[in-house]
């Protein structure tokens, strides 16, 4: 939701429109907002002119010295000046990382991320899934379920009964 709010505000076409306040969601100006400086910069990687401008006049560290409000207003002005449309933005779908992906990333470093995700899907759907997981060391040993017996009858023994099994020697 904060991404949609930010994008709607960014491309509304009004230079002086205020940054939207949260109605019931996350405030995009707060410190824990998912819209960070890095996210804002990465939106315009596909647009060469704006990307070159940001690299020339600001490097990534200098943009971090701006407050979020100043950065958002600056980026909105850049969007208007460079005539960037919403469809020109880069979209990176979020993908869940899991153990198989991490292990394959260590083993096969030259393969692209999307190809690795595809390989993980193929492995998960294959018949040899268990064998592949065990060769990569990802197989978790299954815990054996311990069944408790109902009740064990306890027999009481006297000391004399126990002493029958032992030989005793008197020491003088």
C-alpha positions in Angstrom: 0.0 0.0 0.0 2.7 2.6 0.7 4.3 1.9 -2.7 1.0 2.6 -4.5 0.5 5.7 -2.4 4.0 7.0 -3.2 3.7 6.2 -6.9 0.3 7.9 -7.2 1.7 11.0 -5.5 4.8 10.9 -7.6 3.0 10.9 -10.9 0.0 13.0 -10.1 1.4 15.9 -12.3 1.2 18.6 -9.6 4.6 20.0 -8.4 3.3 21.4 -5.2 1.0 18.6 -4.0 1.7 17.6 -0.4 3.2 14.3 0.5 0.3 12.0 1.4 -0.4 11.4 5.1 -1.3 8.0 6.3 -5.0 7.3 6.7 -4.6 3.9 8.2 -1.5 2.6 6.7 2.3 3.2 6.9 3.6 6.7 6.9 6.0 7.0 3.9 8.1 9.6 5.7 8.7 7.6 8.8 12.1 6.0 9.6 10.7 2.4 9.2 8.9 3.0 5.9 9.7 0.5 3.2 10.3 3.4 0.7 14.0 4.2 1.3 16.5 6.3 -0.5 17.8 3.2 -2.3 14.3 2.2 -3.4 13.6 5.6 -4.8 16.9 5.6 -6.8 16.4 2.1 -8.1 13.0 3.1 -9.6 14.8 5.1 -12.3 17.5 2.6 -13.4 15.7 2.1 -16.6 15.7 5.8 -17.5 19.1 6.7 -18.7 18.9 10.5 -18.6 17.7 10.8 -15.0 20.0 8.0 -13.9 23.0 9.8 -15.4 21.9 13.1 -13.8 21.6 11.4 -10.4 25.0 9.8 -10.8 26.7 13.0 -12.0 25.3 15.4 -9.4 24.6 13.1 -6.5 26.1 9.8 -5.7 24.2 7.4 -3.6 25.8 8.7 -0.4 25.0 12.3 -1.0 21.3 11.5 -1.6 21.2 9.9 1.9 22.1 13.3 3.5 18.7 14.6 2.3 15.7 14.1 4.5 13.0 11.9 3.0 10.7 14.8 2.5 13.4 16.8 0.6 14.3 13.7 -1.5 10.7 12.9 -2.4 10.1 16.5 -3.5 13.4 16.5 -5.5 12.5 13.3 -7.2 9.1 14.5 -8.1 10.6 17.6 -9.7 13.0 15.4 -11.6 10.1 13.2 -12.8 8.3 16.3 -14.1 11.5 17.8 -15.7 12.6 14.5 -17.4 9.0 13.6 -18.4 9.0 10.2 -16.9 5.8 8.2 -17.0 4.6 5.5 -14.6 5.1 2.8 -17.2 8.8 3.7 -17.5 9.6 2.5 -14.0 11.4 -0.7 -13.2 9.4 -3.3 -11.4 11.3 -5.9 -9.3 9.0 -8.6 -8.0 9.7 -9.7 -4.5 10.7 -13.4 -4.3 11.0 -15.5 -1.2 14.5 -16.8 -0.5 14.8 -20.2 0.9 17.4 -22.8 1.8 17.6 -24.5 -1.5 18.1 -21.2 -3.3 20.9 -20.1 -0.9 22.7 -23.5 -1.2 22.5 -23.4 -5.0 23.7 -19.7 -5.0 26.8 -20.9 -3.1 27.4 -23.8 -5.5 26.6 -22.2 -8.8 27.6 -18.6 -8.7 27.5 -17.8 -12.4 23.8 -18.5 -12.9 21.4 -15.5 -12.8 18.9 -15.2 -9.9 15.8 -15.8 -12.1 17.4 -18.9 -13.5 18.1 -20.1 -10.0 14.5 -19.6 -9.0 13.4 -21.5 -12.0 15.9 -24.3 -11.1 14.5 -24.4 -7.6 10.9 -24.8 -8.9 12.0 -27.6 -11.2 13.8 -29.4 -8.3 10.7 -29.0 -6.1 8.5 -30.6 -8.7 10.8 -33.4 -9.7 10.7 -37.0 -8.5 14.3 -36.8 -7.3 13.6 -34.0 -4.9 14.6 -36.0 -1.8 17.8 -37.2 -3.3 18.8 -33.7 -4.4 18.0 -32.2 -1.0 20.1 -35.0 0.7 23.1 -34.4 -1.6 23.0 -30.7 -0.8 22.7 -31.4 2.9 19.3 -29.8 3.2 17.5 -32.9 4.3 16.3 -32.6 7.9 16.3 -35.8 9.8 12.8 -36.7 10.8 12.2 -37.0 14.5 10.9 -40.3 15.6 7.7 -40.1 17.5 7.9 -41.7 20.9 4.8 -43.4 22.1 4.2 -43.5 25.7 2.9 -46.8 27.0 -0.2 -46.6 29.1 1.1 -47.6 32.5 3.9 -49.8 33.6 3.1 -51.8 36.6 5.7 -51.2 39.3 6.5 -54.1 41.5 7.8 -53.5 44.9 10.8 -55.4 46.0 12.1 -55.9 49.4 15.7 -55.6 50.4 15.8 -59.3 51.1 14.6 -60.2 47.6 17.3 -58.0 46.1 20.0 -59.5 48.2 19.3 -63.0 46.9 20.9 -62.1 43.7 24.1 -60.9 45.3 26.6 -62.9 47.3 27.7 -61.4 50.5 30.9 -62.0 52.4 31.5 -61.1 55.9 34.6 -59.2 56.5 36.4 -59.6 59.9 
